Amino acid sequence: MKSRAALALAPSYETVEPDRDAYVQPLQLRPLTRETKRFWSFHSAPTTVALPGNRYAKSLKSFTSHTTEPEFRELLREYADHNVPRPSGYADVFHEKYTSPRVTWSINATLAPAMAGGWQESLRSGKHFGTYRRYDMRSAYLWAATLGLPDTRTYQRSLSPWKNGNRDGVYRVKLLRVSPNAPFPFNSALECLASNIEIETYNLAVAEVIDGVTWKNSIDTRSLMEAITAVSTWKQAGRSYWGRWAQMTRVMCHSEKKKWSLPNITLNIPWAHMIVSRVKMRLWENASNALHVFVDSVITPDILKTGSELGDWRLEKTYKTGVVIRGPGQYGDVDSDVLEKMAGTAYDSPLRRNTA
Amino acid sequence: MAEERKKRVVIVNEDEPKAGNYAYKFYDNTHPIRCDAEEIARMRKSLRGLRGEEVTMVFKGQHIDSKNNKKRFTVRRTFTLNSYSDAFGPGSAYASAIHYIRDKHSDDQLNVMNFSIEEADSGDEDSEYDEE
């Protein structure tokens, strides 16, 4: 492929300069779209803008762990060594090195609308006195992949989760009733995706199977793990690598006269569901007395076995006097005046006052 | 086609005949190059002894739209069976049948339940009807 001239020069950082590509903040990117009128967007926010002279401006939004120019330039140097000179996110090197299998549209079509994300729930709100501990699963999503992923070559349609003796599967099911003791979405939704293992473990009351896909065996994920751990940012890549397998939203291409969408060719709902469901199940197994769960972390009075391997629990904090839970992702030490965690709210904001 | 071999019916998904299989998954499995060895052997067996004869393949399946409405379809293709690739793979009778349905109902889920191999065309036409 013919190399672009702009690739020979390092991109500018938070400014747009002649002859170079640029990495700018999201708010700087929007005015550029009005100037050039040729850009790509995702969830209505521009991600890349084509500049005159075969140059591109990209958003810095995804690089949350590299917020200064020297850090970001070092990251670009490292990614360039892996043939990704202009990354859009931390998972780009993984997708360059690992080709996700292509799955036919029909397999995803009826499963995708019922796909659910991680379990974030305040199980018991309010002030709780006593000793509580907050544990975090080490690289939870990465651990989930180490258990193997379905062999897409053996995908087959199925409507009988109870019949496929040696085949595992994921099904879109209608439930007779919600299961209050099961994790999200089974504790709140009547129509959801469930693997045969989840149906059995959570004792789900299945009323109807709308669609399902089964597979004969799992593939070895060593090459996938190698592609993720090839870079120093493997922890960040480990959080986002599976996102494309679940991404239903299309990338929009805009030009002066028209706009069109690009389908996600790596959509693979069974893979995405297996990754998320394994993390949820691990969390659920240790959440019987929990006050709060948040994707891969749990606040519980129980003492969990910790370790240093992928998927092991890590003790993040012990609340000696007690803990206050205001809502999902909103919690803190009962002795503190402000909530320790409240997503999207500044630490000194009055909203964080511990008044629950 | 000899009288004793008048009609052969092949179930696409033997584990769950009523569920069938995804039409394009079955296309991949029966593809002469990218095939699934077990599946291709089963299909070759179903075609055995018919080389050089004019046959009609009748594909039966179902498409499901985004609102979960199910519609069954029957598509017939008549051709002279000279090789496996006349029935399956690119440009085959099966490919022509599923492309025909796909073009009518893009973005729908397409499943195929079974197909039969019959004496060359009896005159019936393709059909579609709501599932009961």
Interface residues (C-beta under 8 A of the other chain):
Chain A: T104 W105 S106 I107 A109 T110 P113 R153 T154 Y155 Q156 R157 S158 L159 S160 K163 N164 R167 I210 D211 G212 V213
Chain B: N13 D15 E16 K18 A19 G20 N21 Y22 A23 Y24 K25 D28 D36 I64 S66 N68 D107 D108 Q109 L110 N111
